[in-house]
Amino acid sequence: MNGKVEPRLHGLRVRYDHALRVATITDAASGERAAFELDGDPAELAAWLSRALERPVSVRRDDAGGFPDDEEAPGPTVISTATLEEVASWFPDLDAESMRRRLRANIELDGVPAFWEDRLYGAAGTVVPFHVGEVRFEGTNPCQRCVVPSRDPLTAEVTPAFSKHVAEQRAATLPDWAERSRFNHFYRLAVNTRVPQAAGRTIRTGDRVVLEGS
């Protein structure tokens, strides 16, 4: 289950303890709040979510790879701060923070121009290797967006014609360094990646991004 198929998920607020062992969930609609141990019995969490969402929910865990949307590129998504600011400027009522919450990228790059991250993929069947701190990434493709970014992340209210407007602006502003052949449509923002060997390695705020061979 995700926000694509269940907009009411936007109404659930989750806070984690420092050790990432306890999740406290608040239902914004009812105000109900409950804490759950993530290593505990998932049945209690499943029952609470079923009541909040008014549909049957089961909770499962996959330690091997999780449940990524893109199984061929399950690594972090990458976007630049300048991209968030630029895309937000396309909408009179949105700012960069709102766009950040809508697009939910895992790694945000500062100190580069808008859409710099479009350098991190190439033609179909290829990858662009790059490093962030100790970790080697492979950029694979521009991320195809779903319905979720069109909704206010706190209320789920829909911004009219969001995807159409983004696609039109993206087509008009696609930088020269982007591999245009990867755009069968232009509702694509951020870059999908995969991480060949990440275990035991760390990235930190302030790490440089270095393209291999540059």
KEKE-52697 format. One record per residue (C-alpha): x, y, z; residue in one letter. Coordinates in pm, whole numbers, m for minus. Example, Ala and Ser with C-alpha at 12.3 -4.5 7.8 and 13.67 -1.06 7.14 Angstrom:
BEGIN
<rec><X>1230</X><Y>m450</Y><Z>780</Z><type>A</type></rec>
<rec><X>1367</X><Y>m106</Y><Z>714</Z><type>S</type></rec>
***
This chain:
BEGIN
<rec><X>0</X><Y>0</Y><Z>0</Z><type>M</type></rec>
<rec><X>125</X><Y>348</Y><Z>m80</Z><type>N</type></rec>
<rec><X>1</X><Y>699</Y><Z>m142</Z><type>G</type></rec>
<rec><X>m63</X><Y>624</Y><Z>m508</Z><type>K</type></rec>
<rec><X>m359</X><Y>403</Y><Z>m420</Z><type>V</type></rec>
<rec><X>m452</X><Y>531</Y><Z>m72</Z><type>E</type></rec>
<rec><X>m459</X><Y>912</Y><Z>m31</Z><type>P</type></rec>
<rec><X>m551</X><Y>875</Y><Z>337</Z><type>R</type></rec>
<rec><X>m190</X><Y>779</Y><Z>404</Z><type>L</type></rec>
<rec><X>m114</X><Y>1151</Y><Z>376</Z><type>H</type></rec>
<rec><X>m307</X><Y>1197</Y><Z>698</Z><type>G</type></rec>
<rec><X>m77</X><Y>973</Y><Z>901</Z><type>L</type></rec>
<rec><X>219</X><Y>1140</Y><Z>1073</Z><type>R</type></rec>
<rec><X>507</X><Y>917</Y><Z>1185</Z><type>V</type></rec>
<rec><X>791</X><Y>999</Y><Z>1422</Z><type>R</type></rec>
<rec><X>1075</X><Y>760</Y><Z>1501</Z><type>Y</type></rec>
<rec><X>1291</X><Y>741</Y><Z>1809</Z><type>D</type></rec>
<rec><X>1664</X><Y>798</Y><Z>1772</Z><type>H</type></rec>
<rec><X>1740</X><Y>426</Y><Z>1747</Z><type>A</type></rec>
<rec><X>1469</X><Y>375</Y><Z>1482</Z><type>L</type></rec>
<rec><X>1307</X><Y>106</Y><Z>1695</Z><type>R</type></rec>
<rec><X>980</X><Y>278</Y><Z>1789</Z><type>V</type></rec>
<rec><X>739</X><Y>451</Y><Z>1552</Z><type>A</type></rec>
<rec><X>474</X><Y>687</Y><Z>1689</Z><type>T</type></rec>
<rec><X>188</X><Y>735</Y><Z>1443</Z><type>I</type></rec>
<rec><X>m72</X><Y>1010</Y><Z>1465</Z><type>T</type></rec>
<rec><X>m393</X><Y>1007</Y><Z>1261</Z><type>D</type></rec>
<rec><X>m445</X><Y>1373</Y><Z>1167</Z><type>A</type></rec>
<rec><X>m816</X><Y>1315</Y><Z>1102</Z><type>A</type></rec>
<rec><X>m903</X><Y>1167</Y><Z>1442</Z><type>S</type></rec>
<rec><X>m610</X><Y>1280</Y><Z>1653</Z><type>G</type></rec>
<rec><X>m554</X><Y>921</Y><Z>1765</Z><type>E</type></rec>
<rec><X>m190</X><Y>839</Y><Z>1844</Z><type>R</type></rec>
<rec><X>m11</X><Y>512</Y><Z>1914</Z><type>A</type></rec>
<rec><X>349</X><Y>390</Y><Z>1943</Z><type>A</type></rec>
<rec><X>475</X><Y>62</Y><Z>1802</Z><type>F</type></rec>
<rec><X>798</X><Y>m130</Y><Z>1842</Z><type>E</type></rec>
<rec><X>916</X><Y>m204</Y><Z>1489</Z><type>L</type></rec>
<rec><X>1081</X><Y>m529</Y><Z>1596</Z><type>D</type></rec>
<rec><X>768</X><Y>m639</Y><Z>1779</Z><type>G</type></rec>
<rec><X>453</X><Y>m823</Y><Z>1671</Z><type>D</type></rec>
<rec><X>330</X><Y>m656</Y><Z>1350</Z><type>P</type></rec>
<rec><X>m30</X><Y>m762</Y><Z>1413</Z><type>A</type></rec>
<rec><X>m91</X><Y>m472</Y><Z>1653</Z><type>E</type></rec>
<rec><X>36</X><Y>m218</Y><Z>1400</Z><type>L</type></rec>
<rec><X>m165</X><Y>m383</Y><Z>1122</Z><type>A</type></rec>
<rec><X>m484</X><Y>m365</Y><Z>1327</Z><type>A</type></rec>
<rec><X>m430</X><Y>7</Y><Z>1406</Z><type>W</type></rec>
<rec><X>m364</X><Y>90</Y><Z>1040</Z><type>L</type></rec>
<rec><X>m668</X><Y>m110</Y><Z>932</Z><type>S</type></rec>
<rec><X>m888</X><Y>102</Y><Z>1160</Z><type>R</type></rec>
<rec><X>m728</X><Y>431</Y><Z>1054</Z><type>A</type></rec>
<rec><X>m752</X><Y>357</Y><Z>682</Z><type>L</type></rec>
<rec><X>m1081</X><Y>166</Y><Z>701</Z><type>E</type></rec>
<rec><X>m947</X><Y>m121</Y><Z>494</Z><type>R</type></rec>
<rec><X>m762</X><Y>m447</Y><Z>572</Z><type>P</type></rec>
<rec><X>m388</X><Y>m390</Y><Z>617</Z><type>V</type></rec>
<rec><X>m113</X><Y>m644</Y><Z>678</Z><type>S</type></rec>
<rec><X>241</X><Y>m551</Y><Z>781</Z><type>V</type></rec>
<rec><X>536</X><Y>m738</Y><Z>635</Z><type>R</type></rec>
<rec><X>910</X><Y>m684</Y><Z>649</Z><type>R</type></rec>
<rec><X>1174</X><Y>m763</Y><Z>387</Z><type>D</type></rec>
<rec><X>1525</X><Y>m724</Y><Z>526</Z><type>D</type></rec>
<rec><X>1685</X><Y>m819</Y><Z>194</Z><type>A</type></rec>
<rec><X>1562</X><Y>m536</Y><Z>m24</Z><type>G</type></rec>
<rec><X>1244</X><Y>m379</Y><Z>101</Z><type>G</type></rec>
<rec><X>963</X><Y>m300</Y><Z>m141</Z><type>F</type></rec>
<rec><X>1102</X><Y>m47</Y><Z>m395</Z><type>P</type></rec>
<rec><X>894</X><Y>86</Y><Z>m683</Z><type>D</type></rec>
<rec><X>1185</X><Y>30</Y><Z>m923</Z><type>D</type></rec>
<rec><X>1333</X><Y>m313</Y><Z>m856</Z><type>E</type></rec>
<rec><X>1613</X><Y>m255</Y><Z>m1108</Z><type>E</type></rec>
<rec><X>1713</X><Y>76</Y><Z>m947</Z><type>A</type></rec>
<rec><X>1617</X><Y>51</Y><Z>m579</Z><type>P</type></rec>
<rec><X>1881</X><Y>296</Y><Z>m457</Z><type>G</type></rec>
<rec><X>1827</X><Y>651</Y><Z>m329</Z><type>P</type></rec>
<rec><X>1669</X><Y>909</Y><Z>m557</Z><type>T</type></rec>
<rec><X>1875</X><Y>1223</Y><Z>m621</Z><type>V</type></rec>
<rec><X>1767</X><Y>1582</Y><Z>m686</Z><type>I</type></rec>
<rec><X>1922</X><Y>1927</Y><Z>m643</Z><type>S</type></rec>
<rec><X>1804</X><Y>2209</Y><Z>m421</Z><type>T</type></rec>
<rec><X>1801</X><Y>2436</Y><Z>m727</Z><type>A</type></rec>
<rec><X>1566</X><Y>2195</Y><Z>m906</Z><type>T</type></rec>
<rec><X>1322</X><Y>2205</Y><Z>m616</Z><type>L</type></rec>
<rec><X>1330</X><Y>2585</Y><Z>m619</Z><type>E</type></rec>
<rec><X>1286</X><Y>2600</Y><Z>m997</Z><type>E</type></rec>
<rec><X>996</X><Y>2355</Y><Z>m1011</Z><type>V</type></rec>
<rec><X>826</X><Y>2532</Y><Z>m719</Z><type>A</type></rec>
<rec><X>849</X><Y>2858</Y><Z>m915</Z><type>S</type></rec>
<rec><X>625</X><Y>2704</Y><Z>m1180</Z><type>W</type></rec>
<rec><X>337</X><Y>2713</Y><Z>m931</Z><type>F</type></rec>
<rec><X>231</X><Y>3042</Y><Z>m766</Z><type>P</type></rec>
<rec><X>120</X><Y>2881</Y><Z>m439</Z><type>D</type></rec>
<rec><X>412</X><Y>2641</Y><Z>m382</Z><type>L</type></rec>
<rec><X>759</X><Y>2687</Y><Z>m236</Z><type>D</type></rec>
<rec><X>1072</X><Y>2473</Y><Z>m234</Z><type>A</type></rec>
<rec><X>988</X><Y>2308</Y><Z>99</Z><type>E</type></rec>
<rec><X>647</X><Y>2200</Y><Z>m29</Z><type>S</type></rec>
<rec><X>809</X><Y>2063</Y><Z>m345</Z><type>M</type></rec>
<rec><X>1069</X><Y>1883</Y><Z>m134</Z><type>R</type></rec>
<rec><X>792</X><Y>1706</Y><Z>57</Z><type>R</type></rec>
<rec><X>604</X><Y>1624</Y><Z>m263</Z><type>R</type></rec>
<rec><X>900</X><Y>1473</Y><Z>m450</Z><type>L</type></rec>
<rec><X>1056</X><Y>1299</Y><Z>m145</Z><type>R</type></rec>
<rec><X>1406</X><Y>1256</Y><Z>m289</Z><type>A</type></rec>
<rec><X>1653</X><Y>1076</Y><Z>m63</Z><type>N</type></rec>
<rec><X>1965</X><Y>1277</Y><Z>m152</Z><type>I</type></rec>
<rec><X>1960</X><Y>1652</Y><Z>m217</Z><type>E</type></rec>
<rec><X>2252</X><Y>1827</Y><Z>m384</Z><type>L</type></rec>
<rec><X>2343</X><Y>2189</Y><Z>m313</Z><type>D</type></rec>
<rec><X>2580</X><Y>2421</Y><Z>m498</Z><type>G</type></rec>
<rec><X>2476</X><Y>2308</Y><Z>m847</Z><type>V</type></rec>
<rec><X>2232</X><Y>2454</Y><Z>m1102</Z><type>P</type></rec>
<rec><X>1876</X><Y>2337</Y><Z>m1152</Z><type>A</type></rec>
<rec><X>1851</X><Y>1994</Y><Z>m1314</Z><type>F</type></rec>
<rec><X>2223</X><Y>1923</Y><Z>m1266</Z><type>W</type></rec>
<rec><X>2117</X><Y>1572</Y><Z>m1161</Z><type>E</type></rec>
<rec><X>2017</X><Y>1506</Y><Z>m1524</Z><type>D</type></rec>
<rec><X>2390</X><Y>1440</Y><Z>m1575</Z><type>R</type></rec>
<rec><X>2357</X><Y>1124</Y><Z>m1367</Z><type>L</type></rec>
<rec><X>2201</X><Y>898</Y><Z>m1632</Z><type>Y</type></rec>
<rec><X>2276</X><Y>814</Y><Z>m1994</Z><type>G</type></rec>
<rec><X>2125</X><Y>619</Y><Z>m2279</Z><type>A</type></rec>
<rec><X>1907</X><Y>317</Y><Z>m2206</Z><type>A</type></rec>
<rec><X>2111</X><Y>19</Y><Z>m2093</Z><type>G</type></rec>
<rec><X>2389</X><Y>232</Y><Z>m1947</Z><type>T</type></rec>
<rec><X>2466</X><Y>373</Y><Z>m1602</Z><type>V</type></rec>
<rec><X>2655</X><Y>681</Y><Z>m1486</Z><type>V</type></rec>
<rec><X>2886</X><Y>595</Y><Z>m1193</Z><type>P</type></rec>
<rec><X>2939</X><Y>861</Y><Z>m928</Z><type>F</type></rec>
<rec><X>3053</X><Y>881</Y><Z>m568</Z><type>H</type></rec>
<rec><X>2903</X><Y>1051</Y><Z>m265</Z><type>V</type></rec>
<rec><X>3147</X><Y>1027</Y><Z>22</Z><type>G</type></rec>
<rec><X>3244</X><Y>662</Y><Z>65</Z><type>E</type></rec>
<rec><X>2963</X><Y>524</Y><Z>m149</Z><type>V</type></rec>
<rec><X>2963</X><Y>448</Y><Z>m521</Z><type>R</type></rec>
<rec><X>2629</X><Y>496</Y><Z>m695</Z><type>F</type></rec>
<rec><X>2510</X><Y>414</Y><Z>m1045</Z><type>E</type></rec>
<rec><X>2264</X><Y>661</Y><Z>m1194</Z><type>G</type></rec>
<rec><X>2012</X><Y>476</Y><Z>m1410</Z><type>T</type></rec>
<rec><X>1722</X><Y>688</Y><Z>m1532</Z><type>N</type></rec>
<rec><X>1510</X><Y>999</Y><Z>m1474</Z><type>P</type></rec>
<rec><X>1246</X><Y>915</Y><Z>m1216</Z><type>C</type></rec>
<rec><X>894</X><Y>871</Y><Z>m1349</Z><type>Q</type></rec>
<rec><X>661</X><Y>1049</Y><Z>m1110</Z><type>R</type></rec>
<rec><X>323</X><Y>926</Y><Z>m991</Z><type>C</type></rec>
<rec><X>9</X><Y>1099</Y><Z>m868</Z><type>V</type></rec>
<rec><X>151</X><Y>1167</Y><Z>m520</Z><type>V</type></rec>
<rec><X>347</X><Y>1489</Y><Z>m604</Z><type>P</type></rec>
<rec><X>24</X><Y>1646</Y><Z>m729</Z><type>S</type></rec>
<rec><X>m118</X><Y>1636</Y><Z>m375</Z><type>R</type></rec>
<rec><X>m47</X><Y>1861</Y><Z>m82</Z><type>D</type></rec>
<rec><X>167</X><Y>1638</Y><Z>142</Z><type>P</type></rec>
<rec><X>m23</X><Y>1738</Y><Z>457</Z><type>L</type></rec>
<rec><X>m383</X><Y>1753</Y><Z>337</Z><type>T</type></rec>
<rec><X>m383</X><Y>1541</Y><Z>17</Z><type>A</type></rec>
<rec><X>m556</X><Y>1830</Y><Z>m160</Z><type>E</type></rec>
<rec><X>m486</X><Y>1804</Y><Z>m535</Z><type>V</type></rec>
<rec><X>m305</X><Y>2080</Y><Z>m724</Z><type>T</type></rec>
<rec><X>m498</X><Y>2101</Y><Z>m1054</Z><type>P</type></rec>
<rec><X>m310</X><Y>2001</Y><Z>m1372</Z><type>A</type></rec>
<rec><X>10</X><Y>1946</Y><Z>m1173</Z><type>F</type></rec>
<rec><X>154</X><Y>1665</Y><Z>m1386</Z><type>S</type></rec>
<rec><X>57</X><Y>1834</Y><Z>m1713</Z><type>K</type></rec>
<rec><X>222</X><Y>2160</Y><Z>m1613</Z><type>H</type></rec>
<rec><X>539</X><Y>1990</Y><Z>m1490</Z><type>V</type></rec>
<rec><X>565</X><Y>1791</Y><Z>m1812</Z><type>A</type></rec>
<rec><X>520</X><Y>2102</Y><Z>m2027</Z><type>E</type></rec>
<rec><X>779</X><Y>2299</Y><Z>m1833</Z><type>Q</type></rec>
<rec><X>1019</X><Y>2006</Y><Z>m1821</Z><type>R</type></rec>
<rec><X>1004</X><Y>1966</Y><Z>m2200</Z><type>A</type></rec>
<rec><X>1063</X><Y>2338</Y><Z>m2246</Z><type>A</type></rec>
<rec><X>1356</X><Y>2361</Y><Z>m2002</Z><type>T</type></rec>
<rec><X>1530</X><Y>2024</Y><Z>m2043</Z><type>L</type></rec>
<rec><X>1903</X><Y>2106</Y><Z>m2024</Z><type>P</type></rec>
<rec><X>2146</X><Y>2022</Y><Z>m2302</Z><type>D</type></rec>
<rec><X>2325</X><Y>1771</Y><Z>m2077</Z><type>W</type></rec>
<rec><X>2011</X><Y>1558</Y><Z>m2030</Z><type>A</type></rec>
<rec><X>1978</X><Y>1238</Y><Z>m2235</Z><type>E</type></rec>
<rec><X>1656</X><Y>1328</Y><Z>m2416</Z><type>R</type></rec>
<rec><X>1600</X><Y>972</Y><Z>m2538</Z><type>S</type></rec>
<rec><X>1508</X><Y>872</Y><Z>m2181</Z><type>R</type></rec>
<rec><X>1196</X><Y>1089</Y><Z>m2189</Z><type>F</type></rec>
<rec><X>908</X><Y>901</Y><Z>m2347</Z><type>N</type></rec>
<rec><X>713</X><Y>1160</Y><Z>m2148</Z><type>H</type></rec>
<rec><X>833</X><Y>1458</Y><Z>m1948</Z><type>F</type></rec>
<rec><X>666</X><Y>1399</Y><Z>m1612</Z><type>Y</type></rec>
<rec><X>1003</X><Y>1291</Y><Z>m1477</Z><type>R</type></rec>
<rec><X>1200</X><Y>1458</Y><Z>m1195</Z><type>L</type></rec>
<rec><X>1498</X><Y>1337</Y><Z>m989</Z><type>A</type></rec>
<rec><X>1721</X><Y>1043</Y><Z>m1076</Z><type>V</type></rec>
<rec><X>1691</X><Y>677</Y><Z>m983</Z><type>N</type></rec>
<rec><X>2005</X><Y>495</Y><Z>m874</Z><type>T</type></rec>
<rec><X>2138</X><Y>164</Y><Z>m761</Z><type>R</type></rec>
<rec><X>2416</X><Y>102</Y><Z>m509</Z><type>V</type></rec>
<rec><X>2632</X><Y>m204</Y><Z>m589</Z><type>P</type></rec>
<rec><X>2801</X><Y>m224</Y><Z>m247</Z><type>Q</type></rec>
<rec><X>2679</X><Y>0</Y><Z>33</Z><type>A</type></rec>
<rec><X>2708</X><Y>m220</Y><Z>343</Z><type>A</type></rec>
<rec><X>2924</X><Y>m57</Y><Z>609</Z><type>G</type></rec>
<rec><X>2971</X><Y>265</Y><Z>413</Z><type>R</type></rec>
<rec><X>2840</X><Y>609</Y><Z>505</Z><type>T</type></rec>
<rec><X>2737</X><Y>932</Y><Z>339</Z><type>I</type></rec>
<rec><X>2716</X><Y>1257</Y><Z>532</Z><type>R</type></rec>
<rec><X>2582</X><Y>1607</Y><Z>488</Z><type>T</type></rec>
<rec><X>2854</X><Y>1805</Y><Z>312</Z><type>G</type></rec>
<rec><X>3004</X><Y>1513</Y><Z>116</Z><type>D</type></rec>
<rec><X>3110</X><Y>1598</Y><Z>m238</Z><type>R</type></rec>
<rec><X>2952</X><Y>1437</Y><Z>m543</Z><type>V</type></rec>
<rec><X>3216</X><Y>1318</Y><Z>m789</Z><type>V</type></rec>
<rec><X>3146</X><Y>1173</Y><Z>m1132</Z><type>L</type></rec>
<rec><X>3379</X><Y>886</Y><Z>m1218</Z><type>E</type></rec>
<rec><X>3636</X><Y>996</Y><Z>m1474</Z><type>G</type></rec>
<rec><X>3591</X><Y>1365</Y><Z>m1401</Z><type>S</type></rec>
***
